[in-house]
């Protein structure tokens, strides 16, 4: 997609939004909003985003977010045009849209949620904004548009004394993000006071190493402005700043800041270009850094920011050593991840590769590119499911078909409705493997959990695996349509993932995925079951416990715990279609293979009584002992045993660990 012109990008963007809106029966502004927010989340610009539209005279909003890293409340308003190149967006238009967004903020402060139906997405958004306002140190307003604006921001303002920034993401900025080779805009840092540095002797032609001392306040300010975008190529960037290392950093910053340089290992950073100024003593100092990335020292950087913002620590005497490796821009994606991997040796971490180059995604792409799906209508016209390993691959492949006739043929073989991304694959997998609370946390966080689970147990990716993954995609997309037909009024995404998860749990993952692949559709019995099941699921997830709002409730394991307790049994018509054996999948694979049926832990659990596991689940719930997932697992083991289903090796292991913990806490019934 790197050679796609802005004009071609604009046309493909509109075509993609219109087609997606038709497939999903959604409005084009919300589809456009969701697409841009997904990109901004992956780029680290936004976090915890949520889309919902509200429009009244002088008031409009399309979504909100809460950036935990930057401690900001974010609000988004969208301006989508079907012919974006015909007219530029003026400053006056931008000002008017920001004013409408500010008015929404004011209405939320004044209790707008009281006028909104409680079961709607909009009520959740209004309530979340109202609750966040008293403790929010900063507010960011975003205008998302596919028009050309010529402005990237408007002057900062304030709201009830809270600083407010106003950013514009227009066609040009979106195009740069899509074609730059990475999702984020490059970070360019100017130093008001240049940093004296030492240039090491050249060792190879493809990199240069600089050594410098970074003032603590400067590094904290960089993190406050860019957040996790500074850490995109850091394999440890997903770690939270709560470990022992971070507590030690904090204590030094608060109690002995002058010795921070001596105690701390500093940071390892990379750049594509560095601009210097000459010093009087013939030395050089760093004036500007292009494509700055901190690949080791993310905990140090974040801790400086939090010590300054939360603890009000004085960082004026804090200095941090920096090793800066300058790598040509075209080699960044190849070299920097290795620098990050080999630099991160301070304490043991799970080396998770979040990039699209992970072997799992490469294998899925390779197989699906040559995998023909059967024609469901008997026409003989086979098609392919297009796995978009990296953003824009579908558009790029379509653009390579130079003539209109060849592009039409490409669309016929690769229908847009059969395109799915690596984030979609994570949703399909986690829904099927009964982790709907992960899916409800948003595309980026769900995808990170998916990658973590892949490192623990990566499946064997072959033709059969890809066929079943696509069957899960068919199941997911069909469930979306079924849920839409019920007109619940909101939370479709949550209802869909929880319905599939409960269906998977109730059937012991024995839905015939191979049949779904062969027929490229759901059976009438399965369709009917989803119609019935989604109703009680919707009732549970829209009535949260402990007074929290629905969006937060669905992110919790307790929500899944409650959905599992819904009194629903598999209808006889669907029961008759279930397979005898569940297909191996990533959640249950052990070193890529299914566990042997005769393993000791499986034998122990399979020989136990279902009543005892039900009793354990009840005891854990009544006493509030064990984690919610452990209570749910005990209940699931009971269901598996009562239905004669085989318990997996991983389930057996976790169940016995939970049992041992329960016994230490006083549970005595299971013998």
N, C-alpha and C positions, 0 to 999 in steps of 0.2 A: 504493500500500500504506500510505500515511501515515495513512488513516482506519481502518485495520483494528484492531479492539479486541484486547486481549490474549487474550480467550477465543477469538475467531475465529482469531487467529494460532496459538494452541495446537492447535486442531483441524486447521487446514490443515497445520501442521508435522508432526503425527502422520500425517495422510493421505499427505503427500508422502514421508515416510520409509518408510512401509509399502509404498507403491506402488513406490518406487525399489528397495527391498530385493527385492521380488518380481521386478521386471524384471531386476535384476542378479544374482539368486540370491545375495544377501549377507545378513548378519545386520543387524537393525535398529540395534543399538548402533554398529556400524562405519559404517553409512550416515549415522547421525546425527552421529557423530564427524567424518566426512569433510566433511559439509555445514558444520558449525560451524567446523572448521579452515579451510576455504576462505574463510569470511567473516572469520575472525580474521587470515588472511594478507592479504586485501585491505584490511583495516582497519589493517594495520601492527602488530598486536599480536603476531603470531607469524610466524616465517619457517622455511623448510625443513622443513615438517611431514611426518610419515610415520605412517601408521596400521597397527597390528598389535595383536592382542589376546592377552593372556596372563592366565590365571586359575588360581590354585592356592590352597590354604588360606591365608588371610591375605595374599594377594598378588594384585594386579590392575593392569593398564595397558591403555590403548587406543591409545597413540601417543606420539611424542616429536617434538621439534623443536630446532633450534639457531639461536638468534637472533644472527646475526653483528653486527647493529647494537648490540644491548644487551649482547652477550657473555654470554648466558645459555644454560643447558641447560634445556629445557622438557619436562615430562612431563604427559600428559593421561590422566584417568580419566573414564569416561562413566557416567551414570545416566539411562537412558531409560525413560519410562513411557508406555504406550498411553493411560492416562487421567490425565494430569498434573494436572488441576484438582481431583481428588478428595482429594489429600493433599499437604500441604506437606512439604518436606524439613527435617528438624530439624537443629539444630547437631550433635547426637550422630551422626546419619547422615553428615553431612559430615565430621566428625572421623574416623569409621571408614573412609571412602573415601580420605581423605588418608593415613591410616595404611597402608592397603593399597598405595597408590602409593609411599610411602616405603619400604615393605618390598621392593618391586620394585627400587628404586634400590639398596638394600643388597645384594640378590641379584645384581644386575649387577656391583657392585663386587667381589663374591666369586667371579665367574666363571661366572655362570648360562649364558652362551653355550655353554660346553663341554657342557651337557646338552641343547642344542637342535640339531635337524637343520640342517645348514649351508645347505641350499637354501631355507630358509623365510625369510619376511619377518621373523619374530620373531628369528631369529639375527642378522640385520642390525641390528635395533633394539638388542638386548642388547650387541652388539659396539660399536656407535656410542656408546652410553651409557657403557660401561666405558672406552672410549678417551678420551671427553670429560671424564670426572670429574677427572683429575689437574690439568687446566689451566683448569677452569671457575671463574670468580670468583663466579658467582651461579647459583642454581637456582630455577626457578619451577615450582610444581605447580599444575595447573589441574583443577578439577572442572567438567565440562560436563554440564548437566542441563536437561531440559525441565520439571522441577518448579519450584515457587516456593520459594525458600529464605529470602528476607529478609536474607541476608548476601551481601556482595560479596567478602569475604575473611575469613581467620582470622589470628590473630597469627603473625608470622614465627617461624621456628625455625632450626635449622642442621643440617647433615649433615657430619660429619667436619670441622667448623670452617668449612664453606662456608655463607654465608647462604642461607636458603630462604624464599621467599614463597609464600603459598597463596591463589589466586584462585578465586572461584566465579562461573561464568557460568550463571545460572539463566534461567527462562522470562522473567522481567521484564527482565533485562538483554539477552537475545537479542531480545525484542520491541522494546525501545528502539532497539537497533542496526538492526533491520530497518525501522523506521518513522520514523526521524529524518531521512530524506532523504539521509543519507550513511551509509556502512557503519560508521564509527567512532563511539564515544561521544564527545561533545564534550569538548574539553580545557578545563578550568577551572583557572586558576592563581591561587593566593593568594600575595601577597608579604608575608613577615613584616616586612620593612622596606619600606614603600611607596616607589615610584619617583617622584621629582619629575618633572613633565612640563610641556611647553609645548603649549598648544592653539592650533593655527593658526586664523586667521579662517575662518569657514564660507564655502565656495565653492559648494556644492550641498546640496540637502536630503537626499540619499541617502548621504552619507558625512561623516566628520570625521577629521582627521589630527592625531595627537599625536606629539611628539618627546620622547624620553627617553634616559637612559643606563642600560644594563643591566650590572650587575656580571658579570664573566666567570664566577665560580663558579656564579652563579644560572643562567646560560644553559647551562653544562655539565651542571648537575644536571637541568634540564628535559629535555635530550636523553637523559640516562641513564635517566630515568623513562618517557619517551614514545617515544624513537627516531624512526623515520620517520613516525610518526603526526603529528608536528609539521610534516611536509613534504608532506602528502598533496596539497595544491594547488600545489605547487612543480613547474614543468615540468622542473626540473633534478634532481629528487629521486632519479632513478635513477642519477645519476652517482656513481662510486666516489670515495672521498677519496684519490686517488693522483696527481692532476694537479699541475702545477707551481705552480698557485695555492695548493694545500693545503700543499705543501712550504714555500712562503714564509710561510704562516700559522704553520706549526709552528716554523719557525726564529725568528720574532718572539716567539712565546709562550715559547720556551725561552731565548732569548738577550737579548731586550729587551722584556719584557712591559709595561713602563711606557709604551712608545710604540705599543702595539697600537691604541689609539684613534686616533692620528694616521695610522697606516699603513693601517688596514683601513676598507673602505667601510661596515661595519656590516650590519645586517639590516633587511629590510622585512617587516613582519608585518601580519596582519589579525585582526579580532575582530568579534563581533556585539554585544558590550556591554562596557563598562568601568565599574567602580565606583571612586569616588575618595574620598580623605580630604582635609580642608582643612588647609593648612599655616599656621603662625603668621604668615608674611609675606603672607598672602592668596593664595598660590599653591595649586596642587592636586598631589596625588600619586596614582599608580595603586595601588589596593589589590587589585583582582581583575580578571582578564581572562577573558571567556567566549569559547569557540570559537577559541582561539588557533591561528593557522597562520603559519608562517614561509615566505613565498613567494619571498623572495630572501635569500640568506645561509645556505643550507643547508650549504655547505662550511665556512663560518666556524663554525657551530654544532657540526657534527660534529667539526671539528678541535679545538675547545675541549674537547669530551668526551674525545677520544682522547688529547690532550696531558695531561689530568688523570688519566685511568685507566691509560694505557699508559706514558706518559713520566714520570708522577708530578710533572708541572709544577705550580709554585705560581702559581695564577691570582689571588691576592689583589689584585694591582696591575693586573689586566686589566679594562678597561671597554669596552663595545661600544655604539655608538650605535644607536638603534632608531627607525624611522619606523613608527608603528602607525596603520593605517587602520581606522576603525570603520565597519562596513557593517551594515545591518539583516539579521537572520538570513535573511529570505526572499530577499535579493539576493546572498547569499554565493556561491552556485554560478554566478551570472551575472557578477558583477563581479570576484571574486578571481582566476580564471584569467587575466583580462586584465591585472590588476595584476602577476601573476607573469610573464606573457609580456613585458610592456614593461619590467619591472624587471631582467630577466636579460640584461644587456648587458656583463658583465665579460669574457667571452670567448665565442667562437662555440660554440653548442650546437645540437643537433638538438631542435627544439621538438616534443616528442611529447605528444599529448593522450591520457592513459590513461583518460579518463572515457568513460562510455557515450554521451556526446553527440557523439563523433567522427562525421563524415559517413559513414564506411564503415558503422558499426553502424546509424546511422539509415536508410541506404539498404537494408541487408539486412532490417531490421525492416519497413520500408514494403512491400517487395516480397513478403516471405514472408507478411504478413498477408492478402494477397489471392491467394496462389498455392495452387491446389488440386492435391493429389497424387493420381495415379491410384489406383484401388482394386485392390490386388494379387490379391484373391480372386475378382474377377469379379462382386462383389455390386453394383457401381455406387455404393457409398458412398464418395465421395471425402472426403479428410481434408486437414488442413493441418499443416505443421510449424511449431511455435511458437518463434520466436527470442526468447529472453529477453535483451533488450539490457541491462536493469537487473534486479538481484535482486528477485524478488517480483512481476514483471509477470504471470506465469501465475496466481498466487494472487489477485492483484488483479483480473484479468479474470474469473476464476471467481466471485469474491465479488460482482461487479457483476450477475451473473445471479441475481436475488433468489430465485427459486423453485427447488425441487428439480428439477422437470422441465426448466427452462431450464439448470440446471447439468449435468444428465445429458446434455442435447443438446450443451452446450459440450464436455464430455469426449469425446463421441463424435466430434465434428469435430476436436478438438484432443487426441488421446490423450496421456497423460503420457509415454509412451515416445517420443513425437515432439517433446518439448520439448528445446531445447538452448540453452546460454548462450554468451556471447561468449568465455568461457574454453574451452568445448568447441570452438567454431569454430577457435580457435587450435590446439588439439590436432589437429583433423582436417586443417587446412592444413599444419601442420608434419610430420605423419606422411606425408601424401601427397607433400610436397616434400622428403622425405628429410632431416629434421632431428629424428630421434627423441631425440637427446641433449638438445635443448631441452625437449621434452615431458617427459622424465624429471627435469627440474629442478624440477618442480612447477607448479601451475596459474598462480600469480601471476608467476613469473619467465618462464615460457613465454609468457604473455600479453604481458608487456613486450617480449620479443623480437619477437613478432608485430607489435606496434604500431610498433616501430622499423623493421621491414621494410616496413610499409605506407607510412611516410614516404619510404622510398627508392624504392618503386615500387608505387603504389596501383592495384589492378585496376579495370577497368570493371565496376561492380556493376549488372548488369541481370538479366532473368529467367533467361537461360541460365546466368549465373554462379551465381545462387542455386540453381538446379536441380542444378548440379554440386557445389555445397557440400553440399547435402542428400544427394546421392549419396555423398559422402565420409563423411557422418554414418552413412548406412546401412552402408557398408563397415566403418567403425570399430566400430559397435555389433554387427554380425554377427561381426566378428573377436573381440570380447570374449566372445561366447557360445561360439565355437569353441574359444578358448583355455581357457575354463572347463571345457569338456567333457574336456580332457586332464588335469585335476587335477594340474597341475604342482606345486602346493603353495605358490605365492607368486609375486610379481612379475608378476601378470597385466598391469598397466598398462604395464610396460616391454616385456613380450613382445608385446603388441598393437601398440604404436607402432613397434617395430623390425620386426615382421613386415610391417606395411603399408608401411613405408619401403623394405624390401628388395623387396617385391612391386612397388612403384612403380619402383624402380631397375632391376630385372630386365626389366620390360616397357617401359621407356622412357616411363613415364606414359601408356601407350596402353590401359589398361583402359577399357572403354567406360562412362564415367560416365553418359552420356545413356541408355544401356540400363538401368543400375541405377535411374536416376530413373523411367523409364517403367514398369519392372516392380516397383519398390519392394522389390527383393530381389536377392541375388546369384545368379548362375547356378550350376548344379551344378559346372561346371568350375572356377570361381573359388573356390567353397566348398572343393572338394577340394584345390586348390592351397594354400589357407591352412592346411588340416589338416596337410598334409605339411611346409610351410615353417616353421610355428611350432615344430616339434620341434627342428630344428638351431639355430634362433634362440635358443630357451630354453637350449640347451646352451652356446652362446657367451656369453650375457650373465650366466649364473650361474657362469661360470668366469673371474673377472676376472684381468687381467694385473697384475703388480707388487704383488700381495698386498692390494689394497684390497678393501673389501666391495662387494657387488653394487650397493647403492643408489648409491654414489659412482661406481662403474665405469660405470653406464649414463648418467651425466651427461656423460661425456667423449666428445669426437669420436673418440678411439681405439677406443671400443666400436663405434661405427658403422663405423669403418674395418675392424674385424675381422669384423663381420656381413656387410659387402659381399664379403669373401673366401670366404664359405661356398660350397662347390661345389654350386650348385643351378641348374637350368635350367628355363625355363618349359615346362610340359607341352604336348604338341601340342594337346590339347583346348582349353586356354586360349589358346594361340598363335593358334588359328583364330578366336578371338573378338576379338582386339585390333583397335583402330581403326588407320587409316592415319595419322591425325594426332593429335597430343596436344593437348588443350584448353589454351588459354592460361590461366595462373593467376598468382597474385600473386608467386610466387617467380621467375617468368620474364618477367613483363610488363615492358615498358619504356615508361614514361609511360602506362601503362594499355593499351598495345597490344602485339601480338606483333611481334617484330623482323622486318624484311623478309628474305626468304630469301637475297637476293643481297648482303647486307652483306659488306664486305671481310673482317672477322674470321671470320665464319661460313664464308666461302668458303675461307679459308686453312686453317682447322681441318678442314673437310670434305674437303679435298684431301690431307690428311696420312694416314699409315698407322697403323692401330690398333696394330701391333706396337711402334711407336715410343712410343706413349703408355703401353703396358703396361711397356715398358722404363723409362720415366721413373718410373712408380709404384714399380717394383721398386728402382730406384736410390735414390729418396727414402727408402724404407723401410729399406734396408740401411745407408744413410749417416746416417739420422735427420735429413736435411735437409728443408726445407720443413715447412709445418704439416700436421697430419693431414688436414685437409679438402682441402688441395692434393693430397696423395697419392691421396686417395679420388677427387677430381675427375679426375685423370689416368687412373686406372683406369676410371672411368665413361666418359670420352671414348673410351677404347679399346673398351669394350663397345658404345657407340653406333655407332662406325664399323664394327665387325665385324658388327653386325646390320643395318647400313644405315639407322639411325635418324638423324633430323635433330638436330644440335646447336643449342641456342638461342644467341641473341646474347650473353646474359649468361654462359652457360657458356663460349662461345668467348673472350670477353674475359678472364674469370678464368683460363682455361687458358693463354692466351698470356702473361699476366702471370706465372703460375707458371713457365712455360717459360723466360721471360727471367731470372727469379730463379735457376732451376736452372742455367742456363748460366753465370751469374756465380759459382755455387758449384762449378762443375767438370763439370757434365753435358755430354757431347759427342755422344751417339749420335744425337739427333734432328737431322735436316738439312732 
